[in-house]
Amino acid sequence: MTRWRTLPTHVACCALALTVLVGCSQPSSGAPTQSSSIPTTRLSGTPATRPTSTPSAPDVTTEQALAYTKIMTELTDFLDAWKTKGYADASKAYLAPDLQPTSADGVLVLASGRVATLRPDEWTSKDLFVVYVDFDLTFAGNVGAWGNGRSSRFVTATARTGPIPYVLDFATGR
């Protein structure tokens, strides 16, 4: 039963990897592409904006595609853990220590969440890279700096040992 329940996630991850490989295999003109300047909010509540331009994506290697597939799966698993176990438990398992709550006060309750889009941003290695993620979230009660609906974050993935491949660090700007 569990294997069949995770099948859509694996199919989505494979589709993402193929999309990244196909979409990024076209020659780059070198000109930046425009993205909208939608205001967002930092986790701390300080206003921030999305970048107004991002460079064209370079060719994606097989190593990168595999890493992006892993991070997509991990982000989906993080949202599932947040919804079922609560933010405190999910953050201990997946997030960098500075993103973990220090008390139960003001912890957000996720009613539903999914990764809407994931785009490569900065690549250092398979052990350290950044992706830009659009989440689609719904909260029960307080929404905090995330808000209901579309919420975009830069996610830094740092490799670690164990069953969860990366430590995640969220930011709305760089």
Chimera marker file (.cmm) of the C-alpha trace (Angstrom):
<marker_set name="trace">
<marker id="1" x="0.000" y="0.000" z="0.000" r="1" g="1" b="0" radius="0.5"/>
<marker id="2" x="2.747" y="2.465" z="0.919" r="1" g="1" b="0" radius="0.5"/>
<marker id="3" x="4.579" y="1.741" z="-2.328" r="1" g="1" b="0" radius="0.5"/>
<marker id="4" x="1.483" y="2.612" z="-4.374" r="1" g="1" b="0" radius="0.5"/>
<marker id="5" x="0.835" y="5.743" z="-2.308" r="1" g="1" b="0" radius="0.5"/>
<marker id="6" x="4.264" y="7.136" z="-3.193" r="1" g="1" b="0" radius="0.5"/>
<marker id="7" x="3.971" y="6.275" z="-6.889" r="1" g="1" b="0" radius="0.5"/>
<marker id="8" x="2.525" y="9.711" z="-7.875" r="1" g="1" b="0" radius="0.5"/>
<marker id="9" x="5.432" y="11.421" z="-6.111" r="1" g="1" b="0" radius="0.5"/>
<marker id="10" x="7.985" y="9.298" z="-7.953" r="1" g="1" b="0" radius="0.5"/>
<marker id="11" x="6.227" y="9.869" z="-11.284" r="1" g="1" b="0" radius="0.5"/>
<marker id="12" x="6.166" y="13.632" z="-10.636" r="1" g="1" b="0" radius="0.5"/>
<marker id="13" x="9.863" y="13.604" z="-9.738" r="1" g="1" b="0" radius="0.5"/>
<marker id="14" x="10.778" y="11.721" z="-12.918" r="1" g="1" b="0" radius="0.5"/>
<marker id="15" x="8.685" y="14.149" z="-14.956" r="1" g="1" b="0" radius="0.5"/>
<marker id="16" x="10.459" y="17.075" z="-13.262" r="1" g="1" b="0" radius="0.5"/>
<marker id="17" x="13.869" y="15.579" z="-14.043" r="1" g="1" b="0" radius="0.5"/>
<marker id="18" x="12.918" y="15.057" z="-17.681" r="1" g="1" b="0" radius="0.5"/>
<marker id="19" x="11.494" y="18.581" z="-17.918" r="1" g="1" b="0" radius="0.5"/>
<marker id="20" x="14.687" y="20.031" z="-16.475" r="1" g="1" b="0" radius="0.5"/>
<marker id="21" x="16.837" y="17.970" z="-18.833" r="1" g="1" b="0" radius="0.5"/>
<marker id="22" x="14.765" y="18.769" z="-21.934" r="1" g="1" b="0" radius="0.5"/>
<marker id="23" x="14.110" y="22.421" z="-21.072" r="1" g="1" b="0" radius="0.5"/>
<marker id="24" x="17.705" y="23.143" z="-20.208" r="1" g="1" b="0" radius="0.5"/>
<marker id="25" x="19.313" y="21.302" z="-23.093" r="1" g="1" b="0" radius="0.5"/>
<marker id="26" x="18.487" y="24.102" z="-25.527" r="1" g="1" b="0" radius="0.5"/>
<marker id="27" x="21.377" y="26.509" z="-26.225" r="1" g="1" b="0" radius="0.5"/>
<marker id="28" x="21.236" y="29.542" z="-23.982" r="1" g="1" b="0" radius="0.5"/>
<marker id="29" x="21.229" y="32.976" z="-25.567" r="1" g="1" b="0" radius="0.5"/>
<marker id="30" x="23.053" y="34.313" z="-22.516" r="1" g="1" b="0" radius="0.5"/>
<marker id="31" x="20.372" y="36.945" z="-22.006" r="1" g="1" b="0" radius="0.5"/>
<marker id="32" x="18.564" y="36.970" z="-18.684" r="1" g="1" b="0" radius="0.5"/>
<marker id="33" x="14.934" y="35.938" z="-18.623" r="1" g="1" b="0" radius="0.5"/>
<marker id="34" x="12.407" y="38.088" z="-16.830" r="1" g="1" b="0" radius="0.5"/>
<marker id="35" x="10.342" y="36.834" z="-13.930" r="1" g="1" b="0" radius="0.5"/>
<marker id="36" x="7.633" y="38.764" z="-12.178" r="1" g="1" b="0" radius="0.5"/>
<marker id="37" x="8.473" y="40.945" z="-9.215" r="1" g="1" b="0" radius="0.5"/>
<marker id="38" x="5.858" y="39.555" z="-6.847" r="1" g="1" b="0" radius="0.5"/>
<marker id="39" x="6.330" y="40.791" z="-3.275" r="1" g="1" b="0" radius="0.5"/>
<marker id="40" x="6.968" y="38.041" z="-0.769" r="1" g="1" b="0" radius="0.5"/>
<marker id="41" x="7.780" y="37.994" z="2.920" r="1" g="1" b="0" radius="0.5"/>
<marker id="42" x="10.839" y="36.660" z="4.689" r="1" g="1" b="0" radius="0.5"/>
<marker id="43" x="10.294" y="33.996" z="7.343" r="1" g="1" b="0" radius="0.5"/>
<marker id="44" x="11.171" y="36.654" z="9.950" r="1" g="1" b="0" radius="0.5"/>
<marker id="45" x="8.437" y="38.924" z="8.586" r="1" g="1" b="0" radius="0.5"/>
<marker id="46" x="10.743" y="41.464" z="6.882" r="1" g="1" b="0" radius="0.5"/>
<marker id="47" x="9.526" y="42.398" z="3.361" r="1" g="1" b="0" radius="0.5"/>
<marker id="48" x="11.525" y="41.045" z="0.431" r="1" g="1" b="0" radius="0.5"/>
<marker id="49" x="11.041" y="40.749" z="-3.308" r="1" g="1" b="0" radius="0.5"/>
<marker id="50" x="11.710" y="38.012" z="-5.805" r="1" g="1" b="0" radius="0.5"/>
<marker id="51" x="14.554" y="38.674" z="-8.176" r="1" g="1" b="0" radius="0.5"/>
<marker id="52" x="13.461" y="40.627" z="-11.230" r="1" g="1" b="0" radius="0.5"/>
<marker id="53" x="15.668" y="38.564" z="-13.519" r="1" g="1" b="0" radius="0.5"/>
<marker id="54" x="17.341" y="35.217" z="-13.392" r="1" g="1" b="0" radius="0.5"/>
<marker id="55" x="20.000" y="33.923" z="-15.746" r="1" g="1" b="0" radius="0.5"/>
<marker id="56" x="19.032" y="31.351" z="-18.342" r="1" g="1" b="0" radius="0.5"/>
<marker id="57" x="19.457" y="27.820" z="-17.054" r="1" g="1" b="0" radius="0.5"/>
<marker id="58" x="22.648" y="26.114" z="-18.185" r="1" g="1" b="0" radius="0.5"/>
<marker id="59" x="22.703" y="22.552" z="-19.478" r="1" g="1" b="0" radius="0.5"/>
<marker id="60" x="21.664" y="20.195" z="-16.682" r="1" g="1" b="0" radius="0.5"/>
<marker id="61" x="23.835" y="17.147" z="-16.128" r="1" g="1" b="0" radius="0.5"/>
<marker id="62" x="22.547" y="13.756" z="-15.087" r="1" g="1" b="0" radius="0.5"/>
<marker id="63" x="24.033" y="14.374" z="-11.621" r="1" g="1" b="0" radius="0.5"/>
<marker id="64" x="22.072" y="17.615" z="-11.318" r="1" g="1" b="0" radius="0.5"/>
<marker id="65" x="18.835" y="16.035" z="-12.563" r="1" g="1" b="0" radius="0.5"/>
<marker id="66" x="19.154" y="13.280" z="-9.948" r="1" g="1" b="0" radius="0.5"/>
<marker id="67" x="19.797" y="15.855" z="-7.204" r="1" g="1" b="0" radius="0.5"/>
<marker id="68" x="16.762" y="17.902" z="-8.312" r="1" g="1" b="0" radius="0.5"/>
<marker id="69" x="14.627" y="14.760" z="-8.268" r="1" g="1" b="0" radius="0.5"/>
<marker id="70" x="15.822" y="13.965" z="-4.724" r="1" g="1" b="0" radius="0.5"/>
<marker id="71" x="15.109" y="17.481" z="-3.479" r="1" g="1" b="0" radius="0.5"/>
<marker id="72" x="11.629" y="17.433" z="-5.042" r="1" g="1" b="0" radius="0.5"/>
<marker id="73" x="10.875" y="14.193" z="-3.204" r="1" g="1" b="0" radius="0.5"/>
<marker id="74" x="12.328" y="15.549" z="0.028" r="1" g="1" b="0" radius="0.5"/>
<marker id="75" x="10.312" y="18.781" z="-0.141" r="1" g="1" b="0" radius="0.5"/>
<marker id="76" x="7.138" y="16.756" z="-0.746" r="1" g="1" b="0" radius="0.5"/>
<marker id="77" x="8.009" y="14.503" z="2.212" r="1" g="1" b="0" radius="0.5"/>
<marker id="78" x="8.692" y="17.575" z="4.384" r="1" g="1" b="0" radius="0.5"/>
<marker id="79" x="5.250" y="19.020" z="3.574" r="1" g="1" b="0" radius="0.5"/>
<marker id="80" x="3.624" y="15.649" z="4.312" r="1" g="1" b="0" radius="0.5"/>
<marker id="81" x="5.453" y="15.441" z="7.659" r="1" g="1" b="0" radius="0.5"/>
<marker id="82" x="4.485" y="19.033" z="8.493" r="1" g="1" b="0" radius="0.5"/>
<marker id="83" x="0.828" y="18.220" z="7.792" r="1" g="1" b="0" radius="0.5"/>
<marker id="84" x="0.726" y="14.893" z="9.646" r="1" g="1" b="0" radius="0.5"/>
<marker id="85" x="3.259" y="15.316" z="12.473" r="1" g="1" b="0" radius="0.5"/>
<marker id="86" x="3.347" y="19.088" z="12.903" r="1" g="1" b="0" radius="0.5"/>
<marker id="87" x="5.972" y="21.690" z="12.142" r="1" g="1" b="0" radius="0.5"/>
<marker id="88" x="8.181" y="20.968" z="15.165" r="1" g="1" b="0" radius="0.5"/>
<marker id="89" x="8.715" y="17.291" z="14.281" r="1" g="1" b="0" radius="0.5"/>
<marker id="90" x="9.004" y="17.967" z="10.544" r="1" g="1" b="0" radius="0.5"/>
<marker id="91" x="11.537" y="20.750" z="11.081" r="1" g="1" b="0" radius="0.5"/>
<marker id="92" x="13.725" y="18.569" z="13.317" r="1" g="1" b="0" radius="0.5"/>
<marker id="93" x="13.872" y="15.938" z="10.593" r="1" g="1" b="0" radius="0.5"/>
<marker id="94" x="14.324" y="18.173" z="7.547" r="1" g="1" b="0" radius="0.5"/>
<marker id="95" x="15.346" y="21.758" z="8.318" r="1" g="1" b="0" radius="0.5"/>
<marker id="96" x="18.475" y="23.650" z="9.289" r="1" g="1" b="0" radius="0.5"/>
<marker id="97" x="18.668" y="24.262" z="13.062" r="1" g="1" b="0" radius="0.5"/>
<marker id="98" x="17.951" y="28.021" z="12.781" r="1" g="1" b="0" radius="0.5"/>
<marker id="99" x="14.574" y="27.255" z="11.137" r="1" g="1" b="0" radius="0.5"/>
<marker id="100" x="13.437" y="24.905" z="13.902" r="1" g="1" b="0" radius="0.5"/>
<marker id="101" x="10.993" y="26.357" z="16.466" r="1" g="1" b="0" radius="0.5"/>
<marker id="102" x="12.299" y="27.048" z="19.951" r="1" g="1" b="0" radius="0.5"/>
<marker id="103" x="8.822" y="26.809" z="21.500" r="1" g="1" b="0" radius="0.5"/>
<marker id="104" x="5.371" y="25.525" z="20.589" r="1" g="1" b="0" radius="0.5"/>
<marker id="105" x="4.006" y="29.098" z="20.516" r="1" g="1" b="0" radius="0.5"/>
<marker id="106" x="3.014" y="30.358" z="17.090" r="1" g="1" b="0" radius="0.5"/>
<marker id="107" x="3.785" y="27.114" z="15.248" r="1" g="1" b="0" radius="0.5"/>
<marker id="108" x="1.818" y="26.997" z="11.999" r="1" g="1" b="0" radius="0.5"/>
<marker id="109" x="-0.597" y="24.148" z="11.261" r="1" g="1" b="0" radius="0.5"/>
<marker id="110" x="-0.420" y="23.049" z="7.631" r="1" g="1" b="0" radius="0.5"/>
<marker id="111" x="-3.770" y="21.783" z="6.323" r="1" g="1" b="0" radius="0.5"/>
<marker id="112" x="-2.461" y="20.986" z="2.834" r="1" g="1" b="0" radius="0.5"/>
<marker id="113" x="0.641" y="21.672" z="0.814" r="1" g="1" b="0" radius="0.5"/>
<marker id="114" x="2.386" y="20.759" z="-2.394" r="1" g="1" b="0" radius="0.5"/>
<marker id="115" x="5.371" y="21.794" z="-4.472" r="1" g="1" b="0" radius="0.5"/>
<marker id="116" x="3.906" y="23.657" z="-7.450" r="1" g="1" b="0" radius="0.5"/>
<marker id="117" x="7.191" y="24.296" z="-9.300" r="1" g="1" b="0" radius="0.5"/>
<marker id="118" x="10.886" y="23.777" z="-8.675" r="1" g="1" b="0" radius="0.5"/>
<marker id="119" x="13.552" y="25.549" z="-10.715" r="1" g="1" b="0" radius="0.5"/>
<marker id="120" x="17.337" y="25.198" z="-10.537" r="1" g="1" b="0" radius="0.5"/>
<marker id="121" x="19.053" y="28.324" z="-9.221" r="1" g="1" b="0" radius="0.5"/>
<marker id="122" x="22.686" y="27.909" z="-8.069" r="1" g="1" b="0" radius="0.5"/>
<marker id="123" x="24.736" y="24.751" z="-8.440" r="1" g="1" b="0" radius="0.5"/>
<marker id="124" x="27.904" y="24.151" z="-6.443" r="1" g="1" b="0" radius="0.5"/>
<marker id="125" x="27.807" y="20.360" z="-6.347" r="1" g="1" b="0" radius="0.5"/>
<marker id="126" x="25.388" y="17.503" z="-5.684" r="1" g="1" b="0" radius="0.5"/>
<marker id="127" x="26.156" y="18.172" z="-2.005" r="1" g="1" b="0" radius="0.5"/>
<marker id="128" x="25.279" y="21.885" z="-2.083" r="1" g="1" b="0" radius="0.5"/>
<marker id="129" x="22.854" y="23.658" z="-4.402" r="1" g="1" b="0" radius="0.5"/>
<marker id="130" x="19.938" y="26.097" z="-4.417" r="1" g="1" b="0" radius="0.5"/>
<marker id="131" x="16.542" y="25.708" z="-6.074" r="1" g="1" b="0" radius="0.5"/>
<marker id="132" x="13.685" y="28.194" z="-6.361" r="1" g="1" b="0" radius="0.5"/>
<marker id="133" x="10.411" y="26.615" z="-5.268" r="1" g="1" b="0" radius="0.5"/>
<marker id="134" x="6.797" y="27.729" z="-5.552" r="1" g="1" b="0" radius="0.5"/>
<marker id="135" x="4.711" y="26.060" z="-2.844" r="1" g="1" b="0" radius="0.5"/>
<marker id="136" x="0.912" y="25.925" z="-2.813" r="1" g="1" b="0" radius="0.5"/>
<marker id="137" x="-0.053" y="25.951" z="0.875" r="1" g="1" b="0" radius="0.5"/>
<marker id="138" x="-3.192" y="26.103" z="3.009" r="1" g="1" b="0" radius="0.5"/>
<marker id="139" x="-3.018" y="26.625" z="6.774" r="1" g="1" b="0" radius="0.5"/>
<marker id="140" x="-5.480" y="25.979" z="9.568" r="1" g="1" b="0" radius="0.5"/>
<marker id="141" x="-5.442" y="29.234" z="11.525" r="1" g="1" b="0" radius="0.5"/>
<marker id="142" x="-2.346" y="31.438" z="11.583" r="1" g="1" b="0" radius="0.5"/>
<marker id="143" x="-0.545" y="31.616" z="8.209" r="1" g="1" b="0" radius="0.5"/>
<marker id="144" x="2.561" y="33.416" z="9.454" r="1" g="1" b="0" radius="0.5"/>
<marker id="145" x="4.927" y="34.725" z="6.776" r="1" g="1" b="0" radius="0.5"/>
<marker id="146" x="3.994" y="31.880" z="4.418" r="1" g="1" b="0" radius="0.5"/>
<marker id="147" x="0.415" y="32.884" z="3.606" r="1" g="1" b="0" radius="0.5"/>
<marker id="148" x="-2.302" y="30.738" z="2.064" r="1" g="1" b="0" radius="0.5"/>
<marker id="149" x="-1.865" y="29.945" z="-1.615" r="1" g="1" b="0" radius="0.5"/>
<marker id="150" x="1.338" y="30.427" z="-3.599" r="1" g="1" b="0" radius="0.5"/>
<marker id="151" x="4.472" y="30.993" z="-1.528" r="1" g="1" b="0" radius="0.5"/>
<marker id="152" x="7.921" y="31.131" z="-3.128" r="1" g="1" b="0" radius="0.5"/>
<marker id="153" x="11.228" y="30.326" z="-1.452" r="1" g="1" b="0" radius="0.5"/>
<marker id="154" x="14.848" y="29.765" z="-2.308" r="1" g="1" b="0" radius="0.5"/>
<marker id="155" x="15.786" y="26.391" z="-0.826" r="1" g="1" b="0" radius="0.5"/>
<marker id="156" x="19.414" y="25.601" z="-0.093" r="1" g="1" b="0" radius="0.5"/>
<marker id="157" x="20.050" y="21.855" z="-0.003" r="1" g="1" b="0" radius="0.5"/>
<marker id="158" x="23.101" y="20.678" z="1.946" r="1" g="1" b="0" radius="0.5"/>
<marker id="159" x="23.917" y="16.964" z="1.798" r="1" g="1" b="0" radius="0.5"/>
<marker id="160" x="23.987" y="14.805" z="4.905" r="1" g="1" b="0" radius="0.5"/>
<marker id="161" x="24.183" y="11.119" z="5.718" r="1" g="1" b="0" radius="0.5"/>
<marker id="162" x="21.127" y="9.094" z="6.643" r="1" g="1" b="0" radius="0.5"/>
<marker id="163" x="17.735" y="8.398" z="5.128" r="1" g="1" b="0" radius="0.5"/>
<marker id="164" x="16.943" y="12.087" z="4.451" r="1" g="1" b="0" radius="0.5"/>
<marker id="165" x="19.529" y="13.241" z="1.877" r="1" g="1" b="0" radius="0.5"/>
<marker id="166" x="19.566" y="17.013" z="2.505" r="1" g="1" b="0" radius="0.5"/>
<marker id="167" x="19.271" y="19.613" z="5.238" r="1" g="1" b="0" radius="0.5"/>
<marker id="168" x="16.881" y="22.272" z="3.926" r="1" g="1" b="0" radius="0.5"/>
<marker id="169" x="17.231" y="26.021" z="4.467" r="1" g="1" b="0" radius="0.5"/>
<marker id="170" x="14.460" y="28.371" z="3.267" r="1" g="1" b="0" radius="0.5"/>
<marker id="171" x="14.806" y="32.036" z="2.302" r="1" g="1" b="0" radius="0.5"/>
<marker id="172" x="12.701" y="34.472" z="0.264" r="1" g="1" b="0" radius="0.5"/>
<marker id="173" x="15.697" y="36.392" z="-1.048" r="1" g="1" b="0" radius="0.5"/>
<marker id="174" x="19.427" y="36.238" z="-1.331" r="1" g="1" b="0" radius="0.5"/>
<link id1="1" id2="2" r="1" g="1" b="0" radius="0.2"/>
<link id1="2" id2="3" r="1" g="1" b="0" radius="0.2"/>
<link id1="3" id2="4" r="1" g="1" b="0" radius="0.2"/>
<link id1="4" id2="5" r="1" g="1" b="0" radius="0.2"/>
<link id1="5" id2="6" r="1" g="1" b="0" radius="0.2"/>
<link id1="6" id2="7" r="1" g="1" b="0" radius="0.2"/>
<link id1="7" id2="8" r="1" g="1" b="0" radius="0.2"/>
<link id1="8" id2="9" r="1" g="1" b="0" radius="0.2"/>
<link id1="9" id2="10" r="1" g="1" b="0" radius="0.2"/>
<link id1="10" id2="11" r="1" g="1" b="0" radius="0.2"/>
<link id1="11" id2="12" r="1" g="1" b="0" radius="0.2"/>
<link id1="12" id2="13" r="1" g="1" b="0" radius="0.2"/>
<link id1="13" id2="14" r="1" g="1" b="0" radius="0.2"/>
<link id1="14" id2="15" r="1" g="1" b="0" radius="0.2"/>
<link id1="15" id2="16" r="1" g="1" b="0" radius="0.2"/>
<link id1="16" id2="17" r="1" g="1" b="0" radius="0.2"/>
<link id1="17" id2="18" r="1" g="1" b="0" radius="0.2"/>
<link id1="18" id2="19" r="1" g="1" b="0" radius="0.2"/>
<link id1="19" id2="20" r="1" g="1" b="0" radius="0.2"/>
<link id1="20" id2="21" r="1" g="1" b="0" radius="0.2"/>
<link id1="21" id2="22" r="1" g="1" b="0" radius="0.2"/>
<link id1="22" id2="23" r="1" g="1" b="0" radius="0.2"/>
<link id1="23" id2="24" r="1" g="1" b="0" radius="0.2"/>
<link id1="24" id2="25" r="1" g="1" b="0" radius="0.2"/>
<link id1="25" id2="26" r="1" g="1" b="0" radius="0.2"/>
<link id1="26" id2="27" r="1" g="1" b="0" radius="0.2"/>
<link id1="27" id2="28" r="1" g="1" b="0" radius="0.2"/>
<link id1="28" id2="29" r="1" g="1" b="0" radius="0.2"/>
<link id1="29" id2="30" r="1" g="1" b="0" radius="0.2"/>
<link id1="30" id2="31" r="1" g="1" b="0" radius="0.2"/>
<link id1="31" id2="32" r="1" g="1" b="0" radius="0.2"/>
<link id1="32" id2="33" r="1" g="1" b="0" radius="0.2"/>
<link id1="33" id2="34" r="1" g="1" b="0" radius="0.2"/>
<link id1="34" id2="35" r="1" g="1" b="0" radius="0.2"/>
<link id1="35" id2="36" r="1" g="1" b="0" radius="0.2"/>
<link id1="36" id2="37" r="1" g="1" b="0" radius="0.2"/>
<link id1="37" id2="38" r="1" g="1" b="0" radius="0.2"/>
<link id1="38" id2="39" r="1" g="1" b="0" radius="0.2"/>
<link id1="39" id2="40" r="1" g="1" b="0" radius="0.2"/>
<link id1="40" id2="41" r="1" g="1" b="0" radius="0.2"/>
<link id1="41" id2="42" r="1" g="1" b="0" radius="0.2"/>
<link id1="42" id2="43" r="1" g="1" b="0" radius="0.2"/>
<link id1="43" id2="44" r="1" g="1" b="0" radius="0.2"/>
<link id1="44" id2="45" r="1" g="1" b="0" radius="0.2"/>
<link id1="45" id2="46" r="1" g="1" b="0" radius="0.2"/>
<link id1="46" id2="47" r="1" g="1" b="0" radius="0.2"/>
<link id1="47" id2="48" r="1" g="1" b="0" radius="0.2"/>
<link id1="48" id2="49" r="1" g="1" b="0" radius="0.2"/>
<link id1="49" id2="50" r="1" g="1" b="0" radius="0.2"/>
<link id1="50" id2="51" r="1" g="1" b="0" radius="0.2"/>
<link id1="51" id2="52" r="1" g="1" b="0" radius="0.2"/>
<link id1="52" id2="53" r="1" g="1" b="0" radius="0.2"/>
<link id1="53" id2="54" r="1" g="1" b="0" radius="0.2"/>
<link id1="54" id2="55" r="1" g="1" b="0" radius="0.2"/>
<link id1="55" id2="56" r="1" g="1" b="0" radius="0.2"/>
<link id1="56" id2="57" r="1" g="1" b="0" radius="0.2"/>
<link id1="57" id2="58" r="1" g="1" b="0" radius="0.2"/>
<link id1="58" id2="59" r="1" g="1" b="0" radius="0.2"/>
<link id1="59" id2="60" r="1" g="1" b="0" radius="0.2"/>
<link id1="60" id2="61" r="1" g="1" b="0" radius="0.2"/>
<link id1="61" id2="62" r="1" g="1" b="0" radius="0.2"/>
<link id1="62" id2="63" r="1" g="1" b="0" radius="0.2"/>
<link id1="63" id2="64" r="1" g="1" b="0" radius="0.2"/>
<link id1="64" id2="65" r="1" g="1" b="0" radius="0.2"/>
<link id1="65" id2="66" r="1" g="1" b="0" radius="0.2"/>
<link id1="66" id2="67" r="1" g="1" b="0" radius="0.2"/>
<link id1="67" id2="68" r="1" g="1" b="0" radius="0.2"/>
<link id1="68" id2="69" r="1" g="1" b="0" radius="0.2"/>
<link id1="69" id2="70" r="1" g="1" b="0" radius="0.2"/>
<link id1="70" id2="71" r="1" g="1" b="0" radius="0.2"/>
<link id1="71" id2="72" r="1" g="1" b="0" radius="0.2"/>
<link id1="72" id2="73" r="1" g="1" b="0" radius="0.2"/>
<link id1="73" id2="74" r="1" g="1" b="0" radius="0.2"/>
<link id1="74" id2="75" r="1" g="1" b="0" radius="0.2"/>
<link id1="75" id2="76" r="1" g="1" b="0" radius="0.2"/>
<link id1="76" id2="77" r="1" g="1" b="0" radius="0.2"/>
<link id1="77" id2="78" r="1" g="1" b="0" radius="0.2"/>
<link id1="78" id2="79" r="1" g="1" b="0" radius="0.2"/>
<link id1="79" id2="80" r="1" g="1" b="0" radius="0.2"/>
<link id1="80" id2="81" r="1" g="1" b="0" radius="0.2"/>
<link id1="81" id2="82" r="1" g="1" b="0" radius="0.2"/>
<link id1="82" id2="83" r="1" g="1" b="0" radius="0.2"/>
<link id1="83" id2="84" r="1" g="1" b="0" radius="0.2"/>
<link id1="84" id2="85" r="1" g="1" b="0" radius="0.2"/>
<link id1="85" id2="86" r="1" g="1" b="0" radius="0.2"/>
<link id1="86" id2="87" r="1" g="1" b="0" radius="0.2"/>
<link id1="87" id2="88" r="1" g="1" b="0" radius="0.2"/>
<link id1="88" id2="89" r="1" g="1" b="0" radius="0.2"/>
<link id1="89" id2="90" r="1" g="1" b="0" radius="0.2"/>
<link id1="90" id2="91" r="1" g="1" b="0" radius="0.2"/>
<link id1="91" id2="92" r="1" g="1" b="0" radius="0.2"/>
<link id1="92" id2="93" r="1" g="1" b="0" radius="0.2"/>
<link id1="93" id2="94" r="1" g="1" b="0" radius="0.2"/>
<link id1="94" id2="95" r="1" g="1" b="0" radius="0.2"/>
<link id1="95" id2="96" r="1" g="1" b="0" radius="0.2"/>
<link id1="96" id2="97" r="1" g="1" b="0" radius="0.2"/>
<link id1="97" id2="98" r="1" g="1" b="0" radius="0.2"/>
<link id1="98" id2="99" r="1" g="1" b="0" radius="0.2"/>
<link id1="99" id2="100" r="1" g="1" b="0" radius="0.2"/>
<link id1="100" id2="101" r="1" g="1" b="0" radius="0.2"/>
<link id1="101" id2="102" r="1" g="1" b="0" radius="0.2"/>
<link id1="102" id2="103" r="1" g="1" b="0" radius="0.2"/>
<link id1="103" id2="104" r="1" g="1" b="0" radius="0.2"/>
<link id1="104" id2="105" r="1" g="1" b="0" radius="0.2"/>
<link id1="105" id2="106" r="1" g="1" b="0" radius="0.2"/>
<link id1="106" id2="107" r="1" g="1" b="0" radius="0.2"/>
<link id1="107" id2="108" r="1" g="1" b="0" radius="0.2"/>
<link id1="108" id2="109" r="1" g="1" b="0" radius="0.2"/>
<link id1="109" id2="110" r="1" g="1" b="0" radius="0.2"/>
<link id1="110" id2="111" r="1" g="1" b="0" radius="0.2"/>
<link id1="111" id2="112" r="1" g="1" b="0" radius="0.2"/>
<link id1="112" id2="113" r="1" g="1" b="0" radius="0.2"/>
<link id1="113" id2="114" r="1" g="1" b="0" radius="0.2"/>
<link id1="114" id2="115" r="1" g="1" b="0" radius="0.2"/>
<link id1="115" id2="116" r="1" g="1" b="0" radius="0.2"/>
<link id1="116" id2="117" r="1" g="1" b="0" radius="0.2"/>
<link id1="117" id2="118" r="1" g="1" b="0" radius="0.2"/>
<link id1="118" id2="119" r="1" g="1" b="0" radius="0.2"/>
<link id1="119" id2="120" r="1" g="1" b="0" radius="0.2"/>
<link id1="120" id2="121" r="1" g="1" b="0" radius="0.2"/>
<link id1="121" id2="122" r="1" g="1" b="0" radius="0.2"/>
<link id1="122" id2="123" r="1" g="1" b="0" radius="0.2"/>
<link id1="123" id2="124" r="1" g="1" b="0" radius="0.2"/>
<link id1="124" id2="125" r="1" g="1" b="0" radius="0.2"/>
<link id1="125" id2="126" r="1" g="1" b="0" radius="0.2"/>
<link id1="126" id2="127" r="1" g="1" b="0" radius="0.2"/>
<link id1="127" id2="128" r="1" g="1" b="0" radius="0.2"/>
<link id1="128" id2="129" r="1" g="1" b="0" radius="0.2"/>
<link id1="129" id2="130" r="1" g="1" b="0" radius="0.2"/>
<link id1="130" id2="131" r="1" g="1" b="0" radius="0.2"/>
<link id1="131" id2="132" r="1" g="1" b="0" radius="0.2"/>
<link id1="132" id2="133" r="1" g="1" b="0" radius="0.2"/>
<link id1="133" id2="134" r="1" g="1" b="0" radius="0.2"/>
<link id1="134" id2="135" r="1" g="1" b="0" radius="0.2"/>
<link id1="135" id2="136" r="1" g="1" b="0" radius="0.2"/>
<link id1="136" id2="137" r="1" g="1" b="0" radius="0.2"/>
<link id1="137" id2="138" r="1" g="1" b="0" radius="0.2"/>
<link id1="138" id2="139" r="1" g="1" b="0" radius="0.2"/>
<link id1="139" id2="140" r="1" g="1" b="0" radius="0.2"/>
<link id1="140" id2="141" r="1" g="1" b="0" radius="0.2"/>
<link id1="141" id2="142" r="1" g="1" b="0" radius="0.2"/>
<link id1="142" id2="143" r="1" g="1" b="0" radius="0.2"/>
<link id1="143" id2="144" r="1" g="1" b="0" radius="0.2"/>
<link id1="144" id2="145" r="1" g="1" b="0" radius="0.2"/>
<link id1="145" id2="146" r="1" g="1" b="0" radius="0.2"/>
<link id1="146" id2="147" r="1" g="1" b="0" radius="0.2"/>
<link id1="147" id2="148" r="1" g="1" b="0" radius="0.2"/>
<link id1="148" id2="149" r="1" g="1" b="0" radius="0.2"/>
<link id1="149" id2="150" r="1" g="1" b="0" radius="0.2"/>
<link id1="150" id2="151" r="1" g="1" b="0" radius="0.2"/>
<link id1="151" id2="152" r="1" g="1" b="0" radius="0.2"/>
<link id1="152" id2="153" r="1" g="1" b="0" radius="0.2"/>
<link id1="153" id2="154" r="1" g="1" b="0" radius="0.2"/>
<link id1="154" id2="155" r="1" g="1" b="0" radius="0.2"/>
<link id1="155" id2="156" r="1" g="1" b="0" radius="0.2"/>
<link id1="156" id2="157" r="1" g="1" b="0" radius="0.2"/>
<link id1="157" id2="158" r="1" g="1" b="0" radius="0.2"/>
<link id1="158" id2="159" r="1" g="1" b="0" radius="0.2"/>
<link id1="159" id2="160" r="1" g="1" b="0" radius="0.2"/>
<link id1="160" id2="161" r="1" g="1" b="0" radius="0.2"/>
<link id1="161" id2="162" r="1" g="1" b="0" radius="0.2"/>
<link id1="162" id2="163" r="1" g="1" b="0" radius="0.2"/>
<link id1="163" id2="164" r="1" g="1" b="0" radius="0.2"/>
<link id1="164" id2="165" r="1" g="1" b="0" radius="0.2"/>
<link id1="165" id2="166" r="1" g="1" b="0" radius="0.2"/>
<link id1="166" id2="167" r="1" g="1" b="0" radius="0.2"/>
<link id1="167" id2="168" r="1" g="1" b="0" radius="0.2"/>
<link id1="168" id2="169" r="1" g="1" b="0" radius="0.2"/>
<link id1="169" id2="170" r="1" g="1" b="0" radius="0.2"/>
<link id1="170" id2="171" r="1" g="1" b="0" radius="0.2"/>
<link id1="171" id2="172" r="1" g="1" b="0" radius="0.2"/>
<link id1="172" id2="173" r="1" g="1" b="0" radius="0.2"/>
<link id1="173" id2="174" r="1" g="1" b="0" radius="0.2"/>
</marker_set>
